[in-house]
């Protein structure tokens, strides 16, 4: 009788491990991958928004930035840098609407575009941080 109980326990343990591996492979891994993809995509878009906002606020310092490959900032005048950065920010709004359900980020970006000051920039960065690391 003891041998039969031991084999039943072993079968139960092995079948539960096998079942949990199947459930993990079919359901949990794709959910984790989707969440990671969404996080990475949001982070990439948020980073580009922050870079363009900083280009607008600080065009003199932007000339020394290595993160901006779109323009040859060394040859552009400050006004052109600001106009280009503002246009890029406006172009990002539809993409931002696609990747986030939170309307706060969109409102923060629109407020920054409208007022163009450091206070709105700080609010924009804070709303991005809250959305990414909630």
N, CA, C and O of each residue as an XYZ file, in Angstrom:
536
protein
N       0.810     -1.191      0.000
C       0.000      0.000      0.000
C       0.861      1.266      0.000
O       0.502      2.267     -0.619
N       1.994      1.213      0.696
C       2.863      2.382      0.771
C       3.443      2.728     -0.593
O       3.566      3.904     -0.935
N       3.801      1.712     -1.373
C       4.349      1.961     -2.708
C       3.326      2.640     -3.602
O       3.673      3.515     -4.396
N       2.079      2.243     -3.477
C       1.009      2.831     -4.285
C       0.787      4.293     -3.908
O       0.579      5.126     -4.790
N       0.826      4.621     -2.630
C       0.667      6.005     -2.176
C       1.811      6.883     -2.669
O       1.597      8.021     -3.086
N       3.016      6.350     -2.617
C       4.190      7.113     -3.064
C       4.097      7.387     -4.559
O       4.373      8.502     -5.003
N       3.711      6.383     -5.337
C       3.585      6.589     -6.792
C       2.475      7.580     -7.115
O       2.621      8.390     -8.030
N       1.379      7.529     -6.387
C       0.297      8.497     -6.619
C       0.761      9.919     -6.310
O       0.433     10.855     -7.040
N       1.510     10.077     -5.247
C       2.029     11.397     -4.880
C       2.995     11.895     -5.944
O       2.953     13.062     -6.331
N       3.861     11.012     -6.414
C       4.803     11.396     -7.464
C       4.081     11.771     -8.762
O       4.457     12.735     -9.429
N       3.059     11.017     -9.112
C       2.284     11.320    -10.327
C       1.597     12.672    -10.185
O       1.578     13.461    -11.130
N       1.044     12.938     -9.033
C       0.364     14.218     -8.802
C       1.362     15.374     -8.893
O       1.065     16.396     -9.511
N       2.519     15.227     -8.297
C       3.539     16.286     -8.325
C       4.016     16.522     -9.754
O       4.105     17.667    -10.197
N       4.319     15.459    -10.468
C       4.803     15.596    -11.842
C       3.747     16.184    -12.769
O       4.056     17.016    -13.622
N       2.503     15.750    -12.601
C       1.442     16.273    -13.475
C       1.164     17.745    -13.174
O       0.884     18.513    -14.095
N       1.236     18.154    -11.913
C       1.013     19.558    -11.588
C       2.153     20.423    -12.124
O       1.915     21.540    -12.584
N       3.387     19.921    -12.069
C       4.518     20.663    -12.629
C       4.389     20.788    -14.141
O       4.635     21.853    -14.707
N       4.006     19.706    -14.784
C       3.816     19.720    -16.230
C       2.686     20.670    -16.610
O       2.816     21.426    -17.572
N       1.593     20.643    -15.877
C       0.457     21.519    -16.149
C       0.830     22.983    -15.932
O       0.441     23.848    -16.717
N       1.576     23.259    -14.876
C       1.971     24.650    -14.634
C       2.939     25.137    -15.706
O       2.901     26.312    -16.072
N       3.796     24.273    -16.212
C       4.702     24.658    -17.299
C       3.921     24.975    -18.577
O       4.245     25.928    -19.287
N       2.908     24.186    -18.860
C       2.081     24.438    -20.050
C       1.320     25.739    -19.902
O       1.284     26.539    -20.837
N       0.714     25.968    -18.752
C      -0.037     27.215    -18.513
C       0.890     28.416    -18.611
O       0.525     29.445    -19.180
N       2.074     28.287    -18.062
C       3.034     29.381    -18.133
C       3.442     29.661    -19.574
O       3.513     30.822    -19.979
N       3.705     28.637    -20.340
C       4.138     28.821    -21.725
C       3.033     29.372    -22.610
O       3.300     30.168    -23.511
N       1.811     28.963    -22.368
C       0.707     29.386    -23.236
C       0.148     30.743    -22.838
O      -0.165     31.556    -23.708
N       0.016     31.004    -21.539
C      -0.683     32.205    -21.099
C       0.220     33.276    -20.481
O       0.149     34.443    -20.866
N       1.055     32.891    -19.540
C       1.789     33.882    -18.769
C       2.932     34.527    -19.541
O       3.128     35.739    -19.441
N       3.688     33.752    -20.304
C       4.805     34.319    -21.064
C       4.356     35.344    -22.105
O       4.975     36.404    -22.202
N       3.311     35.079    -22.886
C       2.863     36.122    -23.827
C       2.382     37.394    -23.131
O       2.589     38.493    -23.647
N       1.753     37.263    -21.987
C       1.289     38.442    -21.246
C       2.497     39.254    -20.774
O       2.500     40.481    -20.876
N       3.516     38.574    -20.259
C       4.734     39.270    -19.826
C       5.426     39.953    -20.993
O       5.882     41.090    -20.872
N       5.505     39.262    -22.121
C       6.140     39.842    -23.305
C       5.380     41.068    -23.801
O       5.995     42.058    -24.197
N       4.059     41.011    -23.784
C       3.246     42.150    -24.216
C       3.454     43.343    -23.299
O       3.584     44.474    -23.765
N       3.486     43.093    -22.001
C       3.724     44.183    -21.046
C       5.105     44.790    -21.241
O       5.260     46.011    -21.195
N       6.099     43.956    -21.456
C       7.458     44.450    -21.677
C       7.526     45.268    -22.964
O       8.180     46.310    -23.002
N       6.861     44.806    -24.006
C       6.853     45.547    -25.270
C       6.191     46.908    -25.093
O       6.707     47.914    -25.581
N       5.057     46.950    -24.402
C       4.367     48.223    -24.167
C       5.242     49.174    -23.362
O       5.327     50.361    -23.676
N       5.888     48.656    -22.328
C       6.764     49.488    -21.506
C       7.904     50.049    -22.346
O       8.190     51.245    -22.286
N       8.555     49.190    -23.129
C       9.681     49.639    -23.957
C       9.249     50.670    -24.987
O       9.955     51.651    -25.219
N       8.098     50.455    -25.602
C       7.614     51.399    -26.616
C       7.265     52.744    -25.983
O       7.610     53.792    -26.527
N       6.585     52.721    -24.839
C       6.271     53.968    -24.138
C       7.546     54.699    -23.749
O       7.653     55.913    -23.926
N       8.504     53.966    -23.224
C       9.758     54.588    -22.802
C      10.472     55.233    -23.984
O      11.021     56.327    -23.851
N      10.472     54.574    -25.126
C      11.126     55.121    -26.311
C      10.438     56.406    -26.773
O      11.109     57.389    -27.088
N       9.117     56.402    -26.814
C       8.377     57.593    -27.238
C       8.534     58.716    -26.222
O       8.734     59.870    -26.601
N       8.447     58.389    -24.939
C       8.608     59.400    -23.906
C      10.005     60.020    -23.955
O      10.158     61.230    -23.785
N      11.014     59.191    -24.188
C      12.380     59.720    -24.302
C      12.493     60.701    -25.463
O      13.110     61.756    -25.326
N      11.904     60.360    -26.596
C      12.003     61.270    -27.743
C      11.251     62.575    -27.475
O      11.708     63.643    -27.883
N      10.124     62.501    -26.807
C       9.373     63.715    -26.470
C      10.208     64.601    -25.548
O      10.278     65.815    -25.740
N      10.831     63.995    -24.561
C      11.636     64.764    -23.619
C      12.826     65.399    -24.324
O      13.169     66.546    -24.039
N      13.460     64.673    -25.239
C      14.598     65.233    -25.969
C      14.160     66.425    -26.806
O      14.837     67.452    -26.817
N      13.037     66.304    -27.508
C      12.576     67.427    -28.336
C      12.144     68.611    -27.480
O      12.361     69.761    -27.862
N      11.538     68.344    -26.330
C      11.164     69.437    -25.430
C      12.412     70.142    -24.895
O      12.437     71.366    -24.768
N      13.431     69.368    -24.588
C      14.675     69.975    -24.118
C      15.355     70.748    -25.244
O      15.982     71.777    -24.992
N      15.240     70.270    -26.475
C      15.790     71.014    -27.605
C      15.099     72.364    -27.741
O      15.731     73.368    -28.068
N      13.792     72.373    -27.485
C      13.071     73.642    -27.579
C      13.472     74.577    -26.449
O      13.735     75.757    -26.680
N      13.520     74.053    -25.223
C      13.816     74.905    -24.073
C      15.279     75.352    -24.033
O      15.581     76.477    -23.636
N      16.169     74.474    -24.443
C      17.594     74.753    -24.332
C      18.291     74.537    -25.679
O      19.056     73.583    -25.820
N      18.047     75.391    -26.660
C      18.642     75.165    -27.996
C      20.164     75.304    -28.013
O      20.836     74.647    -28.807
N      20.712     76.155    -27.142
C      22.176     76.307    -27.120
C      22.850     75.032    -26.632
O      23.875     74.614    -27.169
N      22.268     74.426    -25.615
C      22.831     73.190    -25.081
C      22.563     72.011    -26.004
O      23.325     71.044    -26.014
N      21.481     72.084    -26.786
C      21.135     70.988    -27.690
C      22.177     70.791    -28.778
O      22.307     69.697    -29.327
N      22.908     71.831    -29.086
C      23.946     71.698    -30.112
C      25.033     70.717    -29.692
O      25.760     70.196    -30.537
N      25.147     70.463    -28.398
C      26.181     69.569    -27.908
C      25.628     68.192    -27.533
O      26.336     67.365    -26.958
N      24.364     67.959    -27.863
C      23.731     66.692    -27.533
C      24.070     65.637    -28.577
O      24.081     65.913    -29.776
N      24.340     64.458    -28.115
C      24.613     63.343    -29.023
C      23.364     62.523    -29.307
O      23.396     61.639    -30.163
N      22.271     62.790    -28.615
C      21.073     61.974    -28.734
C      20.188     62.392    -29.892
O      19.223     61.687    -30.189
N      20.458     63.473    -30.544
C      19.592     63.956    -31.608
C      20.265     63.666    -32.945
O      21.234     64.327    -33.318
N      19.746     62.678    -33.659
C      20.320     62.321    -34.943
C      19.509     62.884    -36.102
O      19.947     62.815    -37.250
N      18.334     63.439    -35.820
C      17.456     63.927    -36.874
C      18.028     65.149    -37.574
O      17.871     65.301    -38.786
N      18.678     66.005    -36.836
C      19.180     67.260    -37.387
C      20.680     67.355    -37.185
O      21.246     66.731    -36.287
N      21.306     68.139    -38.027
C      22.692     68.513    -37.797
C      22.654     69.825    -37.013
O      22.694     70.912    -37.588
N      22.577     69.698    -35.713
C      22.338     70.855    -34.848
C      23.483     71.854    -34.852
O      23.287     73.027    -34.532
N      24.654     71.406    -35.204
C      25.792     72.311    -35.195
C      25.653     73.412    -36.242
O      26.200     74.502    -36.074
N      24.923     73.132    -37.319
C      24.823     74.092    -38.412
C      23.534     74.902    -38.403
O      23.394     75.842    -39.186
N      22.592     74.556    -37.534
C      21.297     75.245    -37.522
C      21.296     76.415    -36.545
O      21.927     76.339    -35.490
N      20.599     77.489    -36.881
C      20.433     78.580    -35.904
C      19.459     78.155    -34.799
O      18.666     77.231    -34.982
N      19.528     78.830    -33.670
C      18.714     78.469    -32.512
C      17.220     78.499    -32.814
O      16.483     77.632    -32.344
N      16.765     79.466    -33.579
C      15.340     79.580    -33.893
C      14.867     78.379    -34.708
O      13.759     77.882    -34.502
N      15.691     77.924    -35.617
C      15.332     76.766    -36.432
C      15.275     75.507    -35.583
O      14.403     74.660    -35.778
N      16.194     75.383    -34.652
C      16.174     74.237    -33.738
C      14.864     74.216    -32.962
O      14.237     73.166    -32.819
N      14.453     75.379    -32.463
C      13.222     75.450    -31.691
C      12.000     75.144    -32.552
O      11.100     74.430    -32.109
N      11.955     75.660    -33.750
C      10.814     75.404    -34.643
C      10.745     73.920    -34.990
O       9.668     73.324    -34.961
N      11.888     73.326    -35.318
C      11.905     71.901    -35.653
C      11.494     71.033    -34.460
O      10.741     70.072    -34.618
N      11.986     71.371    -33.283
C      11.636     70.602    -32.085
C      10.143     70.713    -31.790
O       9.507     69.722    -31.431
N       9.586     71.899    -31.937
C       8.162     72.091    -31.697
C       7.322     71.322    -32.719
O       6.298     70.736    -32.365
N       7.745     71.322    -33.965
C       7.036     70.546    -34.985
C       7.096     69.050    -34.693
O       6.110     68.336    -34.879
N       8.247     68.582    -34.239
C       8.371     67.171    -33.887
C       7.484     66.813    -32.703
O       6.910     65.724    -32.666
N       7.365     67.708    -31.747
C       6.478     67.457    -30.612
C       5.030     67.361    -31.067
O       4.280     66.514    -30.581
N       4.639     68.210    -31.982
C       3.273     68.156    -32.500
C       3.022     66.859    -33.271
O       1.919     66.313    -33.243
N       4.049     66.379    -33.950
C       3.910     65.149    -34.730
C       3.835     63.902    -33.840
O       3.361     62.859    -34.289
N       4.286     63.993    -32.612
C       4.295     62.839    -31.714
C       2.934     62.635    -31.044
O       2.668     61.549    -30.530
N       2.090     63.626    -31.036
C       0.804     63.535    -30.333
C      -0.023     62.327    -30.800
O      -0.531     61.605    -29.942
N      -0.190     62.064    -32.096
C      -0.965     60.872    -32.486
C      -0.352     59.567    -31.993
O      -1.077     58.660    -31.585
N       0.962     59.463    -32.024
C       1.611     58.253    -31.532
C       1.394     58.103    -30.035
O       1.195     56.995    -29.536
N       1.433     59.221    -29.321
C       1.191     59.193    -27.885
C      -0.233     58.745    -27.584
O      -0.466     58.021    -26.616
N      -1.172     59.166    -28.396
C      -2.555     58.738    -28.211
C      -2.721     57.244    -28.452
O      -3.605     56.614    -27.871
N      -1.885     56.683    -29.296
C      -1.958     55.244    -29.567
C      -1.379     54.398    -28.443
O      -1.900     53.320    -28.155
N      -0.327     54.858    -27.812
C       0.363     53.989    -26.857
C      -0.095     54.151    -25.419
O       0.230     53.307    -24.584
N      -0.831     55.195    -25.099
C      -1.238     55.378    -23.709
C      -2.747     55.549    -23.611
O      -3.386     56.143    -24.480
N      -3.292     55.014    -22.534
C      -4.710     55.188    -22.244
C      -4.926     56.386    -21.325
O      -6.040     56.893    -21.192
N      -3.850     56.822    -20.701
C      -3.910     57.920    -19.745
C      -3.923     59.252    -20.501
O      -2.981     59.568    -21.228
N      -4.963     60.005    -20.331
C      -5.104     61.290    -21.019
C      -4.196     62.372    -20.429
O      -3.981     63.413    -21.051
N      -3.670     62.128    -19.243
C      -2.821     63.119    -18.572
C      -1.557     63.417    -19.374
O      -1.116     64.565    -19.433
N      -0.972     62.387    -19.994
C       0.236     62.606    -20.785
C      -0.048     63.496    -21.986
O       0.736     64.390    -22.303
N      -1.160     63.252    -22.644
C      -1.520     64.051    -23.823
C      -1.791     65.496    -23.422
O      -1.359     66.429    -24.099
N      -2.508     65.672    -22.317
C      -2.780     67.033    -21.838
C      -1.489     67.742    -21.434
O      -1.327     68.937    -21.684
N      -0.579     67.007    -20.813
C       0.696     67.610    -20.405
C       1.508     68.042    -21.614
O       2.101     69.121    -21.609
N       1.541     67.207    -22.655
C       2.283     67.565    -23.863
C       1.649     68.761    -24.555
O       2.351     69.671    -24.996
N       0.327     68.765    -24.653
C      -0.348     69.902    -25.281
C      -0.144     71.183    -24.483
O      -0.001     72.260    -25.062
N      -0.129     71.072    -23.152
C       0.121     72.252    -22.318
C       1.542     72.760    -22.516
O       1.771     73.970    -22.544
N       2.497     71.846    -22.654
C       3.875     72.284    -22.902
C       3.978     72.985    -24.255
O       4.630     74.022    -24.371
N       3.339     72.425    -25.269
C       3.377     73.045    -26.602
C       2.745     74.428    -26.566
O       3.206     75.348    -27.242
N       1.689     74.569    -25.775
C       0.991     75.855    -25.714
C       1.798     76.900    -24.937
O       1.964     78.027    -25.405
N       2.299     76.532    -23.757
C       2.940     77.520    -22.887
C       4.460     77.569    -23.032
O       5.061     78.617    -22.794
N       5.077     76.490    -23.405
C       6.524     76.438    -23.687
C       7.388     76.957    -22.533
O       8.242     77.822    -22.729
N       7.161     76.426    -21.345
C       7.987     76.863    -20.214
C       8.473     75.658    -19.404
O       8.031     74.530    -19.619
N       9.383     75.918    -18.476
C      10.001     74.848    -17.703
C       9.026     74.200    -16.729
O       9.158     73.015    -16.424
N       8.067     74.945    -16.245
C       7.073     74.380    -15.327
C       6.255     73.297    -16.035
O       6.033     72.222    -15.479
N       5.817     73.575    -17.237
C       5.047     72.590    -18.008
C       5.932     71.411    -18.412
O       5.459     70.279    -18.510
N       7.211     71.680    -18.644
C       8.142     70.598    -18.949
C       8.283     69.660    -17.754
O       8.276     68.440    -17.917
N       8.409     70.219    -16.565
C       8.509     69.399    -15.346
C       7.248     68.581    -15.134
O       7.309     67.413    -14.750
N       6.110     69.200    -15.387
C       4.839     68.477    -15.263
C       4.771     67.342    -16.285
O       4.274     66.259    -15.976
N       5.258     67.582    -17.477
C       5.278     66.570    -18.529
C       6.144     65.376    -18.127
O       5.735     64.226    -18.285
N       7.322     65.649    -17.616
C       8.232     64.578    -17.194
C       7.627     63.800    -16.031
O       7.728     62.573    -15.993
N       7.001     64.490    -15.086
C       6.370     63.815    -13.953
C       5.236     62.905    -14.398
O       5.101     61.791    -13.893
N       4.422     63.367    -15.338
C       3.315     62.522    -15.801
C       3.836     61.294    -16.546
O       3.246     60.218    -16.443
N       4.924     61.437    -17.290
C       5.528     60.286    -17.961
C       6.067     59.290    -16.940
O       5.885     58.082    -17.084
N       6.727     59.800    -15.916
C       7.293     58.943    -14.887
C       6.188     58.166    -14.168
O       6.325     56.969    -13.917
N       5.099     58.853    -13.841
C       3.995     58.186    -13.177
C       3.388     57.108    -14.045
O       3.010     56.047    -13.549
N       3.289     57.370    -15.346
C       2.703     56.386    -16.243
C       3.613     55.162    -16.414
O       3.126     54.033    -16.456
N       4.890     55.373    -16.509
C       5.810     54.240    -16.714
C       5.990     53.391    -15.468
O       5.993     52.162    -15.544
N       6.139     54.035    -14.333
C       6.496     53.314    -13.115
C       5.363     53.285    -12.094
O       5.583     53.505    -10.903
N       4.163     53.014    -12.566
C       3.034     52.930    -11.639
C       2.941     51.598    -10.993
O       2.042     51.365    -10.184
